[in-house]
């Protein structure tokens, strides 16, 4: 293709329109330079002078969009200036009118209207003038305040200086109102009051507001209004960036932080950052070995509430998952899925060499033949399972030094936290974390203790 006939914009298609050709009175070259301020086009630059139809349409759209933005910005700024001018003109007119009225009222002779002789039901001329003067003064003050108390950040008008001061806190991180019962802080006094009423209310306070649908009681009328949305399905707070909808504005504002990308809360241990304080609080459980949730039936401890809920299903709904193929029942849905994959899937089968039902017969036979077709791209290792290859890649190449030992003088690092815990317990700590309650042996890992109990004492861990 001739270089002079190629499109000047995309450099791929054949050019059809000359850039110096006028289109509705504006040459294409002018439109390009208007949209792209850093580009200069001239007759003697020696570059292609044609553009293709696709680039021409994109240019027209961009040019019209720029003109639209400039026109709307000009219109908005003119209307803003007009509002300011009208405020100031009204302010000056009212001030002048008030001054004239005041001068006239004080120049008039008021001796013929003694205060003691005035009836309550009658209004004297001076009183009428004074009332008008006061009304005009109030009107002047209200208009003047709207002009004077303006936010310098967003341009919002406030009715008084105190409201402006409160509004300015929305642009800062200042939270001057502290709760004396907990560590909560708020920007507004009303927010602190609502927090106290909801969380630190006196014992004699009663729940006088009842939900008509379910009978649940609340402390305030607004709480009932918000609660009713759970029955009506109303979600007045809609996210503009995704389909999510919310019943409360607090949940909506927390969600908006995800779209903003701002992660203001960071973990003091691993420096990982989060959008909300609740996410940081939930993450802190990762660095703790405390298991504050326990099963009320078998006393099994759990770190997370969701794990306890799943465990309770084993007691309340024993073997509620039924296989549609053979009728076998399971306590956990995951065990049912494993059963279907091993017995009833198209790739499954029975291995006569090891007498096992396997999920993928072809992959399983690689074990017996010694074939390892899955190669690691970063070293010479090979595997016969996808899971084994992924495990090798994460442990040996990607996250090899993810968890580092924090003891002084130790430079060891491990790909997983259990490996780091085993290292600390064995080399840096004196106690044995998992002793056996049936004999004198102890173990550094929980799975080692489980194998010991099963093999030696014929007992399983709870």
Secondary structure, 3 states (H helix, E strand, C coil): CCCCCEECCCCCCECCEECCCEECCEEHHHHHHHHCCCCCCCCCCCCCCEECHHHHHHHHHHHHHHHHHHHHHHHHHHHHHHHHHHHHHHHHHHHHHHHHHHHHHHHCCCCCCCCCCCCCCCCCHHHHHHHHHHHHHHHHHHHHHHHHCECCCCCCECCCHHHHHHHHHHHCCCCCEECCCCCCEECCHHHHHHHHHHHCCCCCCCCCEECCCCCCEECCHHHHHHHCHHHHCCCCEECCCCCCEECCHHHHHHHHHHHHCCCCEECCCCCCEECCHHHHHHHHHHHCCCCCEECCCCCCEECCHHHHHHHHHHHHCCCCEECCCCCCEECCHHHHHHHHHHHCCCCCEEECCCCEEECCHHHHHHHHHCCCCEECCCCCCEECCHHHHHHHHHHHHHCCCCEECCCCCCCCEECCHHHHHHHHHHHHCCCCCEECCCCCCEECCHHHHHHHHHHHCCCCCC
